[in-house]
Amino acid sequence: MRTLETVGKNADLKALLELIGHEEGRTTDLNSLLERPVRRMSEYFLIAQEMLLYTNAKHADNAPLSKLVDELRLLNADLDMKRSESKLQVMLGKGGSSSPNQRTSQKSRSVK
């Protein structure tokens, strides 16, 4: 997270993100841009699952398509777990310089 914050302050990157956002008609920040491929994996899983639903069991594409659905299911589960871990680390303060307990104790020392 700290790296993203540092990179996000880069003027050239900000200009590029503004250009991308302008072309798409919306604001684009670095986090949303980096998350797009992850979201696409979920879309690919749903598309492959739908294709498998309409593919005859005896068709030559059925077995590879079934394997693809299984692989995408595992990949999406792994991505979801990593996303949850990342959010938890941010909530616990591990993405920053100190944990919530350290910040609380620092605040209480400064108040005294």
C-alpha positions as a Markdown table, in Angstrom:
| # | Residue | x | y | z |
|---|---|---|---|---|
| 1 | Met | 0.0 | 0.0 | 0.0 |
| 2 | Arg | 2.8 | 2.4 | 0.8 |
| 3 | Thr | 4.3 | 1.8 | -2.7 |
| 4 | Leu | 0.9 | 2.7 | -4.3 |
| 5 | Glu | 0.7 | 5.9 | -2.3 |
| 6 | Thr | 4.2 | 6.9 | -3.3 |
| 7 | Val | 3.7 | 6.0 | -7.0 |
| 8 | Gly | 0.3 | 7.7 | -6.9 |
| 9 | Lys | 2.0 | 11.0 | -6.1 |
| 10 | Asn | 4.0 | 10.9 | -9.3 |
| 11 | Ala | 2.9 | 13.9 | -11.5 |
| 12 | Asp | 3.4 | 12.0 | -14.8 |
| 13 | Leu | 1.3 | 9.1 | -13.6 |
| 14 | Lys | -1.4 | 11.5 | -12.4 |
| 15 | Ala | -1.5 | 13.0 | -15.9 |
| 16 | Leu | -1.7 | 9.6 | -17.5 |
| 17 | Leu | -4.6 | 8.6 | -15.2 |
| 18 | Glu | -6.4 | 11.8 | -15.9 |
| 19 | Leu | -6.0 | 11.1 | -19.7 |
| 20 | Ile | -7.3 | 7.6 | -19.3 |
| 21 | Gly | -10.2 | 8.8 | -17.2 |
| 22 | His | -11.0 | 11.5 | -19.7 |
| 23 | Glu | -11.1 | 9.0 | -22.5 |
| 24 | Glu | -13.4 | 6.7 | -20.5 |
| 25 | Gly | -15.6 | 9.5 | -19.3 |
| 26 | Arg | -14.9 | 8.8 | -15.6 |
| 27 | Thr | -12.2 | 9.4 | -13.0 |
| 28 | Thr | -9.6 | 6.7 | -12.8 |
| 29 | Asp | -7.2 | 6.2 | -9.9 |
| 30 | Leu | -4.3 | 3.8 | -9.8 |
| 31 | Asn | -6.1 | 1.3 | -7.5 |
| 32 | Ser | -9.1 | 0.9 | -9.8 |
| 33 | Leu | -6.9 | 0.6 | -12.8 |
| 34 | Leu | -4.9 | -2.2 | -11.2 |
| 35 | Glu | -8.0 | -4.0 | -10.1 |
| 36 | Arg | -9.5 | -4.2 | -13.6 |
| 37 | Pro | -7.7 | -7.5 | -14.6 |
| 38 | Val | -8.8 | -9.1 | -11.3 |
| 39 | Arg | -12.5 | -8.2 | -12.0 |
| 40 | Arg | -12.1 | -9.5 | -15.5 |
| 41 | Met | -11.2 | -12.9 | -14.1 |
| 42 | Ser | -14.6 | -13.1 | -12.5 |
| 43 | Glu | -16.2 | -12.2 | -15.8 |
| 44 | Tyr | -14.2 | -14.8 | -17.7 |
| 45 | Phe | -15.3 | -17.4 | -15.2 |
| 46 | Leu | -19.0 | -16.6 | -15.7 |
| 47 | Ile | -18.6 | -16.6 | -19.5 |
| 48 | Ala | -16.8 | -20.0 | -19.5 |
| 49 | Gln | -19.4 | -21.4 | -17.1 |
| 50 | Glu | -22.2 | -20.3 | -19.4 |
| 51 | Met | -20.4 | -21.7 | -22.4 |
| 52 | Leu | -20.0 | -25.0 | -20.7 |
| 53 | Leu | -23.7 | -25.0 | -19.8 |
| 54 | Tyr | -24.6 | -24.9 | -23.5 |
| 55 | Thr | -21.8 | -27.3 | -24.7 |
| 56 | Asn | -22.9 | -30.8 | -25.5 |
| 57 | Ala | -21.2 | -33.3 | -23.1 |
| 58 | Lys | -20.0 | -35.3 | -26.2 |
| 59 | His | -18.5 | -32.3 | -28.0 |
| 60 | Ala | -14.7 | -32.1 | -28.2 |
| 61 | Asp | -14.7 | -28.7 | -26.4 |
| 62 | Asn | -16.5 | -30.0 | -23.4 |
| 63 | Ala | -13.6 | -31.5 | -21.5 |
| 64 | Pro | -11.2 | -28.5 | -22.0 |
| 65 | Leu | -14.0 | -26.0 | -21.2 |
| 66 | Ser | -14.8 | -27.9 | -18.0 |
| 67 | Lys | -11.1 | -27.8 | -17.1 |
| 68 | Leu | -11.0 | -24.1 | -17.8 |
| 69 | Val | -14.1 | -23.5 | -15.5 |
| 70 | Asp | -12.4 | -25.4 | -12.7 |
| 71 | Glu | -9.1 | -23.5 | -13.1 |
| 72 | Leu | -10.9 | -20.1 | -13.2 |
| 73 | Arg | -12.9 | -21.1 | -10.1 |
| 74 | Leu | -9.7 | -21.8 | -8.2 |
| 75 | Leu | -8.0 | -18.7 | -9.5 |
| 76 | Asn | -11.0 | -16.5 | -8.4 |
| 77 | Ala | -11.1 | -18.1 | -5.0 |
| 78 | Asp | -7.4 | -17.4 | -4.6 |
| 79 | Leu | -7.8 | -13.8 | -5.8 |
| 80 | Asp | -10.7 | -13.3 | -3.4 |
| 81 | Met | -8.7 | -14.6 | -0.5 |
| 82 | Lys | -5.7 | -12.4 | -1.3 |
| 83 | Arg | -8.0 | -9.4 | -1.7 |
| 84 | Ser | -9.6 | -10.1 | 1.7 |
| 85 | Glu | -6.1 | -10.5 | 3.3 |
| 86 | Ser | -5.0 | -7.2 | 1.8 |
| 87 | Lys | -8.1 | -5.4 | 3.1 |
| 88 | Leu | -7.6 | -7.0 | 6.6 |
| 89 | Gln | -3.9 | -5.8 | 6.6 |
| 90 | Val | -5.0 | -2.3 | 5.8 |
| 91 | Met | -7.7 | -2.4 | 8.5 |
| 92 | Leu | -5.1 | -3.6 | 11.0 |
| 93 | Gly | -2.7 | -0.9 | 10.0 |
| 94 | Lys | -0.1 | -3.2 | 8.5 |
| 95 | Gly | -0.2 | -1.3 | 5.2 |
| 96 | Gly | 1.0 | 1.8 | 7.0 |
| 97 | Ser | 3.8 | 2.6 | 9.3 |
| 98 | Ser | 2.2 | 1.5 | 12.5 |
| 99 | Ser | -0.5 | -0.7 | 13.9 |
| 100 | Pro | -3.8 | 0.7 | 15.4 |
| 101 | Asn | -2.5 | -0.2 | 18.9 |
| 102 | Gln | 0.7 | 1.7 | 18.3 |
| 103 | Arg | -1.2 | 4.7 | 17.0 |
| 104 | Thr | -3.5 | 4.6 | 20.0 |
| 105 | Ser | -0.6 | 4.5 | 22.5 |
| 106 | Gln | 1.1 | 7.3 | 20.6 |
| 107 | Lys | -2.1 | 9.4 | 20.8 |
| 108 | Ser | -2.5 | 8.7 | 24.5 |
| 109 | Arg | 1.2 | 9.7 | 25.2 |
| 110 | Ser | 0.8 | 13.0 | 23.3 |
| 111 | Val | -2.4 | 13.9 | 25.2 |
| 112 | Lys | -0.8 | 13.4 | 28.6 |
